[in-house]
Amino acid sequence: MSGGSAGRRVLVAAAVVVVATLLASIAVMGPPSAQREERLDARRLEDLRRIERLVDAHFERTGVLPVDLAALARPGLELPSDPASGTPYGYESLAERAYRLCAVFATDSAQRRAQRWESDEWSHAAGRHCFDLRAPGRSDARMAEPEGLEGSEEPEAP
């Protein structure tokens, strides 16, 4: 009888370890619904970065920002939309090279950044958030030059 009792104790101990491991993993990683929301927000950021590249390419090609995202459409190019709702992302042309991209996020990126060392460039709160962006221009490359390299000529001595 003691063999059966020892076997039960081992079985109970193994079950306790399995349950504790499962609870620990949920505590560390969050519930599956939270993981899904984080994946959807990561996809939204990827989509916004893709739209940013499309807007910048359009600006470099035409010299003007698109009136709306539909102006970026070309045969074979599907514009991304929100992965959960399917609604288009927000876009607004603000000035000659300034524009805004918007999305509705399920999570606050500050919580993820603390865990994963993510950049602040695309940080957002939960809910609707917009990113103010600027299309690159030819003058941006010149502005990036270190001081003193603008001209190759030395000033003449008096």
LUMLOLO-627943 format. One record per atom (N, C-alpha, C): x, y, z; atom name; residue number from 0. Coordinates in steps of 0.02 Angstrom, whole numbers, plus 50000, padded with zeros to 5 digits. Example, Ala and Ser with C-alpha at 12.3 -4.5 7.8 and 13.67 -1.06 7.14 Angstrom:
<sites>
   east  north     up  atom   nr
  50660  49716  50390     N    0
  50615  49775  50390    CA    0
  50660  49835  50390     C    0
  50642  49888  50354     N    1
  50684  49947  50357    CA    1
  50645  50002  50394     C    1
</sites>
This chain:
<sites>
   east  north     up  atom   nr
  50040  49941  50000     N    0
  50000  50000  50000    CA    0
  50042  50063  50000     C    0
  50102  50061  50031     N    1
  50144  50120  50034    CA    1
  50170  50139  49965     C    1
  50177  50091  49918     N    2
  50198  50106  49850    CA    2
  50146  50148  49814     C    2
  50082  50132  49824     N    3
  50029  50171  49792    CA    3
  50025  50241  49821     C    3
  50036  50246  49886     N    4
  50034  50311  49919    CA    4
  50092  50355  49895     C    4
  50150  50326  49888     N    5
  50208  50364  49863    CA    5
  50197  50386  49791     C    5
  50166  50342  49751     N    6
  50150  50359  49681    CA    6
  50102  50417  49677     C    6
  50052  50417  49722     N    7
  50004  50471  49722    CA    7
  50037  50537  49741     C    7
  50082  50535  49789     N    8
  50118  50596  49810    CA    8
  50159  50623  49752     C    8
  50192  50580  49716     N    9
  50231  50602  49658    CA    9
  50185  50632  49605     C    9
  50128  50601  49594     N   10
  50080  50625  49545    CA   10
  50053  50694  49567     C   10
  50036  50701  49629     N   11
  50011  50765  49655    CA   11
  50066  50818  49650     C   11
  50127  50801  49668     N   12
  50183  50848  49664    CA   12
  50194  50870  49592     C   12
  50190  50823  49545     N   13
  50199  50839  49474    CA   13
  50143  50886  49450     C   13
  50081  50871  49472     N   14
  50025  50914  49453    CA   14
  50034  50984  49481     C   14
  50057  50990  49543     N   15
  50069  51056  49573    CA   15
  50122  51093  49534     C   15
  50175  51060  49513     N   16
  50229  51092  49475    CA   16
  50202  51116  49407     C   16
  50161  51075  49374     N   17
  50133  51094  49309    CA   17
  50088  51155  49317     C   17
  50044  51155  49367     N   18
  49999  51212  49378    CA   18
  50039  51275  49396     C   18
  50089  51268  49438     N   19
  50130  51325  49457    CA   19
  50167  51354  49396     C   19
  50192  51311  49354     N   20
  50227  51333  49292    CA   20
  50179  51370  49247     C   20
  50119  51344  49239     N   21
  50068  51376  49197    CA   21
  50050  51444  49224     C   21
  50038  51449  49289     N   22
  50021  51513  49320    CA   22
  50079  51563  49315     C   22
  50140  51539  49323     N   23
  50198  51583  49317    CA   23
  50205  51609  49246     C   23
  50193  51567  49197     N   24
  50199  51590  49127    CA   24
  50145  51641  49111     C   24
  50085  51632  49136     N   25
  50032  51681  49125    CA   25
  50049  51747  49160     C   25
  50078  51742  49220     N   26
  50097  51803  49256    CA   26
  50151  51841  49220     C   26
  50199  51807  49190     N   27
  50254  51840  49156    CA   27
  50233  51865  49087     C   27
  50200  51824  49048     N   28
  50183  51841  48979    CA   28
  50114  51874  48973     C   28
  50072  51868  49023     N   29
  50005  51895  49018    CA   29
  49958  51844  48989     C   29
  49894  51856  48996     N   30
  49845  51809  48969    CA   30
  49847  51810  48892     C   30
  49820  51758  48861     N   31
  49820  51755  48788    CA   31
  49788  51815  48755     C   31
  49736  51843  48785     N   32
  49703  51902  48755    CA   32
  49750  51962  48753     C   32
  49790  51971  48806     N   33
  49839  52026  48807    CA   33
  49894  52015  48756     C   33
  49914  51953  48748     N   34
  49965  51937  48697    CA   34
  49939  51952  48628     C   34
  49875  51937  48616     N   35
  49844  51950  48551    CA   35
  49843  52025  48538     C   35
  49823  52064  48589     N   36
  49821  52137  48580    CA   36
  49890  52165  48565     C   36
  49941  52140  48598     N   37
  50010  52163  48585    CA   37
  50031  52146  48513     C   37
  50013  52086  48490     N   38
  50030  52067  48421    CA   38
  49993  52112  48371     C   38
  49930  52128  48385     N   39
  49893  52172  48340    CA   39
  49923  52242  48339     C   39
  49944  52267  48397     N   40
  49976  52333  48399    CA   40
  50043  52332  48363     C   40
  50080  52278  48369     N   41
  50144  52272  48333    CA   41
  50130  52274  48258     C   41
  50078  52241  48236     N   42
  50059  52241  48165    CA   42
  50038  52311  48143     C   42
  50001  52346  48186     N   43
  49982  52415  48170    CA   43
  50043  52459  48159     C   43
  50093  52452  48203     N   44
  50154  52491  48195    CA   44
  50191  52473  48130     C   44
  50194  52409  48114     N   45
  50224  52388  48051    CA   45
  50187  52419  47992     C   45
  50120  52419  47995     N   46
  50080  52449  47942    CA   46
  50094  52524  47936     C   46
  50097  52559  47992     N   47
  50111  52631  47990    CA   47
  50180  52646  47962     C   47
  50228  52605  47979     N   48
  50296  52614  47951    CA   48
  50295  52602  47876     C   48
  50256  52554  47854     N   49
  50251  52540  47781    CA   49
  50218  52600  47747     C   49
  50164  52626  47777     N   50
  50131  52685  47748    CA   50
  50179  52744  47746     C   50
  50218  52752  47799     N   51
  50268  52806  47801    CA   51
  50315  52800  47741     C   51
  50340  52740  47728     N   52
  50385  52730  47671    CA   52
  50350  52746  47605     C   52
  50286  52727  47599     N   53
  50248  52741  47538    CA   53
  50237  52816  47528     C   53
  50220  52851  47582     N   54
  50210  52924  47578    CA   54
  50276  52958  47560     C   54
  50331  52937  47592     N   55
  50396  52967  47578    CA   55
  50417  52955  47506     C   55
  50405  52895  47481     N   56
  50422  52880  47411    CA   56
  50379  52921  47363     C   56
  50315  52929  47379     N   57
  50271  52970  47338    CA   57
  50296  53042  47336     C   57
  50316  53067  47395     N   58
  50340  53136  47398    CA   58
  50405  53144  47357     C   58
  50450  53097  47363     N   59
  50513  53101  47325    CA   59
  50500  53097  47250     C   59
  50449  53058  47231     N   60
  50433  53049  47160    CA   60
  50397  53109  47131     C   60
  50350  53138  47169     N   61
  50307  53191  47142    CA   61
  50322  53260  47169     C   61
  50355  53265  47227     N   62
  50369  53329  47257    CA   62
  50312  53356  47301     C   62
  50258  53317  47307     N   63
  50201  53337  47349    CA   63
  50178  53277  47389     C   63
  50147  53292  47446     N   64
  50117  53238  47486    CA   64
  50053  53215  47453     C   64
  50035  53152  47463     N   65
  49971  53129  47435    CA   65
  49913  53164  47471     C   65
  49858  53174  47435     N   66
  49799  53206  47464    CA   66
  49768  53161  47517     C   66
  49768  53096  47502     N   67
  49743  53046  47549    CA   67
  49780  52980  47535     C   67
  49767  52930  47577     N   68
  49802  52866  47567    CA   68
  49782  52831  47502     C   68
  49722  52843  47479     N   69
  49700  52813  47416    CA   69
  49744  52834  47357     C   69
  49774  52893  47363     N   70
  49819  52918  47310    CA   70
  49882  52876  47304     C   70
  49897  52836  47355     N   71
  49956  52792  47353    CA   71
  49942  52726  47317     C   71
  49879  52711  47307     N   72
  49860  52646  47278    CA   72
  49885  52641  47206     C   72
  49911  52582  47191     N   73
  49933  52565  47123    CA   73
  49912  52493  47111     C   73
  49910  52472  47049     N   74
  49893  52402  47035    CA   74
  49942  52355  47070     C   74
  49916  52308  47106     N   75
  49957  52259  47141    CA   75
  49981  52282  47209     C   75
  49963  52343  47229     N   76
  49983  52369  47294    CA   76
  49921  52377  47337     C   76
  49916  52336  47388     N   77
  49860  52342  47434    CA   77
  49882  52382  47495     C   77
  49846  52436  47509     N   78
  49863  52477  47567    CA   78
  49842  52441  47631     C   78
  49884  52443  47681     N   79
  49866  52408  47743    CA   79
  49808  52443  47779     C   79
  49770  52403  47815     N   80
  49716  52429  47857    CA   80
  49721  52395  47925     C   80
  49683  52420  47973     N   81
  49686  52394  48041    CA   81
  49674  52318  48040     C   81
  49718  52279  48071     N   82
  49712  52206  48069    CA   82
  49651  52179  48107     C   82
  49625  52215  48154     N   83
  49568  52191  48192    CA   83
  49502  52214  48162     C   83
  49497  52278  48144     N   84
  49434  52306  48120    CA   84
  49429  52311  48045     C   84
  49486  52312  48011     N   85
  49486  52320  47938    CA   85
  49477  52392  47916     C   85
  49471  52439  47962     N   86
  49463  52509  47943    CA   86
  49530  52538  47921     C   86
  49527  52587  47875     N   87
  49590  52617  47852    CA   87
  49622  52658  47909     C   87
  49688  52664  47905     N   88
  49723  52705  47953    CA   88
  49711  52779  47937     C   88
  49719  52822  47987     N   89
  49709  52893  47976    CA   89
  49770  52925  47944     C   89
  49757  52972  47900     N   90
  49811  53010  47867    CA   90
  49787  53081  47858     C   90
  49833  53128  47869     N   91
  49817  53198  47859    CA   91
  49880  53234  47836     C   91
  49874  53271  47782     N   92
  49930  53313  47759    CA   92
  49926  53378  47797     C   92
  49981  53397  47830     N   93
  49981  53456  47873    CA   93
  50012  53518  47842     C   93
  50067  53508  47807     N   94
  50104  53564  47777    CA   94
  50140  53536  47716     C   94
  50187  53575  47689     N   95
  50221  53554  47628    CA   95
  50251  53484  47633     C   95
  50284  53469  47689     N   96
  50314  53403  47698    CA   96
  50290  53367  47760     C   96
  50249  53399  47800     N   97
  50226  53370  47864    CA   97
  50159  53334  47854     C   97
  50154  53276  47886     N   98
  50092  53238  47883    CA   98
  50083  53199  47948     C   98
  50024  53171  47956     N   99
  50007  53136  48017    CA   99
  49976  53068  47999     C   99
  50000  53015  48034     N  100
  49971  52949  48028    CA  100
  49940  52930  48095     C  100
  49880  52901  48093     N  101
  49844  52885  48154    CA  101
  49819  52813  48153     C  101
  49815  52784  48214     N  102
  49787  52717  48223    CA  102
  49757  52712  48292     C  102
  49715  52663  48302     N  103
  49686  52649  48367    CA  103
  49722  52589  48396     C  103
  49757  52599  48452     N  104
  49797  52546  48483    CA  104
  49760  52516  48543     C  104
  49771  52453  48554     N  105
  49739  52417  48610    CA  105
  49780  52422  48674     C  105
  49845  52434  48667     N  106
  49889  52434  48726    CA  106
  49930  52498  48729     C  106
  49961  52509  48786     N  107
  50007  52565  48796    CA  107
  50078  52539  48785     C  107
  50113  52569  48738     N  108
  50180  52544  48721    CA  108
  50230  52555  48778     C  108
  50216  52600  48824     N  109
  50263  52612  48879    CA  109
  50273  52549  48921     C  109
  50222  52510  48927     N  110
  50228  52447  48966    CA  110
  50272  52397  48929     C  110
  50265  52392  48864     N  111
  50307  52346  48825    CA  111
  50379  52369  48821     C  111
  50388  52436  48813     N  112
  50457  52463  48807    CA  112
  50497  52447  48869     C  112
  50466  52450  48927     N  113
  50501  52436  48989    CA  113
  50525  52364  48991     C  113
  50488  52320  48958     N  114
  50506  52249  48958    CA  114
  50553  52231  48901     C  114
  50550  52267  48844     N  115
  50586  52245  48784    CA  115
  50634  52297  48757     C  115
  50645  52351  48790     N  116
  50693  52402  48767    CA  116
  50675  52429  48698     C  116
  50612  52445  48687     N  117
  50590  52470  48622    CA  117
  50604  52545  48618     C  117
  50607  52570  48557     N  118
  50620  52641  48544    CA  118
  50559  52684  48562     C  118
  50573  52748  48578     N  119
  50519  52796  48593    CA  119
  50489  52825  48530     C  119
  50520  52816  48473     N  120
  50499  52848  48411    CA  120
  50426  52834  48395     C  120
  50404  52773  48406     N  121
  50335  52753  48391    CA  121
  50296  52738  48454     C  121
  50312  52771  48510     N  122
  50276  52757  48572    CA  122
  50204  52784  48567     C  122
  50159  52752  48601     N  123
  50088  52770  48597    CA  123
  50052  52747  48660     C  123
  49998  52779  48675     N  124
  49953  52758  48729    CA  124
  49899  52713  48699     C  124
  49860  52682  48741     N  125
  49803  52644  48717    CA  125
  49751  52693  48690     C  125
  49716  52674  48638     N  126
  49666  52718  48607    CA  126
  49694  52748  48543     C  126
  49660  52799  48518     N  127
  49681  52831  48456    CA  127
  49744  52873  48469     C  127
  49793  52863  48427     N  128
  49856  52900  48433    CA  128
  49881  52917  48364     C  128
  49906  52979  48357     N  129
  49932  53002  48293    CA  129
  50007  53017  48298     C  129
  50042  53005  48244     N  130
  50114  53018  48240    CA  130
  50124  53073  48188     C  130
  50156  53127  48208     N  131
  50172  53181  48162    CA  131
  50239  53165  48129     C  131
  50239  53161  48063     N  132
  50298  53140  48025    CA  132
  50314  53194  47973     C  132
  50373  53186  47944     N  133
  50397  53234  47894    CA  133
  50429  53196  47837     C  133
  50407  53211  47777     N  134
  50437  53180  47718    CA  134
  50507  53206  47708     C  134
  50554  53163  47691     N  135
  50623  53186  47681    CA  135
  50628  53228  47618     C  135
  50670  53278  47621     N  136
  50681  53320  47563    CA  136
  50755  53324  47548     C  136
  50770  53353  47491     N  137
  50841  53358  47472    CA  137
  50879  53402  47522     C  137
  50846  53450  47552     N  138
  50880  53494  47599    CA  138
  50898  53456  47663     C  138
  50862  53401  47679     N  139
  50877  53362  47738    CA  139
  50947  53333  47734     C  139
  50968  53310  47675     N  140
  51035  53281  47667    CA  140
  51088  53335  47680     C  140
  51074  53395  47656     N  141
  51122  53449  47666    CA  141
  51125  53468  47740     C  141
  51069  53467  47774     N  142
  51068  53484  47844    CA  142
  51106  53433  47886     C  142
  51113  53373  47860     N  143
  51147  53321  47898    CA  143
  51223  53327  47894     C  143
  51248  53370  47850     N  144
  51321  53378  47844    CA  144
  51349  53411  47906     C  144
  51408  53389  47928     N  145
  51439  53421  47986    CA  145
  51456  53493  47970     C  145
  51458  53534  48022     N  146
  51475  53605  48012    CA  146
  51544  53612  47982     C  146
  51551  53663  47940     N  147
  51616  53677  47910    CA  147
  51628  53640  47845     C  147
  51583  53595  47826     N  148
  51593  53557  47764    CA  148
  51548  53582  47708     C  148
  51509  53636  47721     N  149
  51463  53659  47670    CA  149
  51499  53682  47607     C  149
  51553  53717  47614     N  150
  51591  53741  47556    CA  150
  51662  53715  47559     C  150
  51692  53705  47501     N  151
  51760  53679  47501    CA  151
  51811  53735  47497     C  151
  51788  53796  47486     N  152
  51836  53850  47478    CA  152
  51852  53881  47546     C  152
  51915  53897  47555     N  153
  51937  53932  47616    CA  153
  51926  54007  47605     C  153
  51906  54042  47657     N  154
  51899  54115  47649    CA  154
  51968  54146  47637     C  154
  51968  54199  47596     N  155
  52031  54233  47581    CA  155
  52054  54273  47641     C  155
  52119  54274  47651     N  156
  52148  54314  47706    CA  156
  52148  54387  47685     C  156
  52136  54434  47731     N  157
  52137  54507  47713    CA  157
  52205  54531  47695     C  157
</sites>
